[in-house]
Amino acid sequence: MAAISLCETSLANLKKRLMDEFDEVKSSHLTEALASSLGFRTNAALKAAMTGPEADRPFYLLDSERFLFRLTEFGYPVDPTDLEFDFDIWHKEYGVIKTVPTSAYDIEYRTPRERAWRNLMVCAVNAALEQKLFTLRPGDDRFDDNMREGHLFDFVLPSGLPARGSVATAGFDELAVHAAVNPKGDRLREHGAGFAAGDVFGTTWLERRVGAWLQSTPEGFRCRKPFLAELANLEVKPQGFGDRGKLIM
């Protein structure tokens, strides 16, 4: 899977490429299918979301299967499960970024603990993006962290639990992201804070140089038993980035 920002130029260039790839499909149908791939019911809804300066606009995941399925609804004989078509093939062009590294195919979040870590970190990065502390563009950091101590921000999990995050520049366009549930002060800035940071504590690195994804590091995750099932069962979708990849050393 890949992602793209909601910018007129990027989307127009991607559509031109799609017109070459699907030359039998009407332009208006491609427009609607592209909107569907981004999670919008109609192109009008997509247009309504394209507001504000382009540099501030969020990235959205491009769902290839949803794109093809929308074309079938228009009557075109395409297979929505066709693995030969994926927006990822254009991840270095048209403003498209990669969200699934090769290493991601070897990673599964099988246990409740791994799923809880994944959900907490996705929520933390989503919240930081919504608060415009950074974007998924390489080096586009907007938080105040001159000493690399970690910029603190508060957010609420979908279940209603209070949480706090910390984000710091890690070099090579990566970000170090920490998160705690029922946080205790600013201890979550420390990489190994554990329960001193809160009832739940997790860390990750967000890759942004060659794509955008979480580096999977559930090993240091700490979660008190009463919160494990609640976090593991959250339904949360990354806002334009991938949720797995090996740690980059």
Secondary structure, 3 states (H helix, E strand, C coil): CEEEECCHHHHHHHHHHHHHHCCCCCHHHHHHHHHHHCCCCCHHHHHHHCCCCHHHCCEEEECHHHHHHHHHHCCCCCCCCCCCCCHHHHCCCCCEEECCCHHHHHCCCCCHHHHHHHHHHHHHHHHHHHCCCECCCCCCECCCCCCCCCEEEEEECCCCCEEEEEEEEEECCEEEEEEEECCCCCHHHCCCCHHHCCCEEEEEEEECCCCCEEECCHHHCEECHHHHHHHHCCCCCCCCCECCCCCCC
